[in-house]
Amino acid sequence: MGSEVSFPRKFGNVIFEGNCKSCIEALRDGGAAVPWRIKNFVADVRLQFGRFANASFSWVNCEVNRAAH
């Protein structure tokens, strides 16, 4: 995951992109109910991203993110 690379390099402001819209929406909205299928994933990610001064999440369509696949 990108956080494992960026944290040791002491990046304070990071933007993480993903193509799973429901995951990105759950990570953006801290108070909303998270679907049970991704609840553990979201909890783990939130715990990791507490280490950054400013972390944001951006949804990227699969077609745009083709290089990652």
Residue pairs with C-beta under 8 A, 6 or more apart in sequence:
1 48
2 14
2 16
3 14
3 16
3 45
3 48
3 49
3 51
3 52
3 55
6 14
6 52
7 48
7 51
7 52
11 52
12 52
12 53
12 54
13 52
13 53
13 54
13 55
14 52
14 54
14 55
14 56
15 55
15 56
15 57
15 58
16 49
16 55
16 56
16 57
16 58
17 57
17 58
17 59
17 60
17 65
18 24
18 57
18 58
18 59
18 60
19 59
19 60
19 61
19 62
19 65
19 68
20 38
20 59
21 59
22 35
22 38
23 38
23 41
23 42
24 57
24 58
24 59
25 32
25 59
26 32
26 34
26 35
26 38
26 42
27 42
27 45
27 46
27 49
27 57
28 56
28 57
30 46
34 42
49 55
62 69
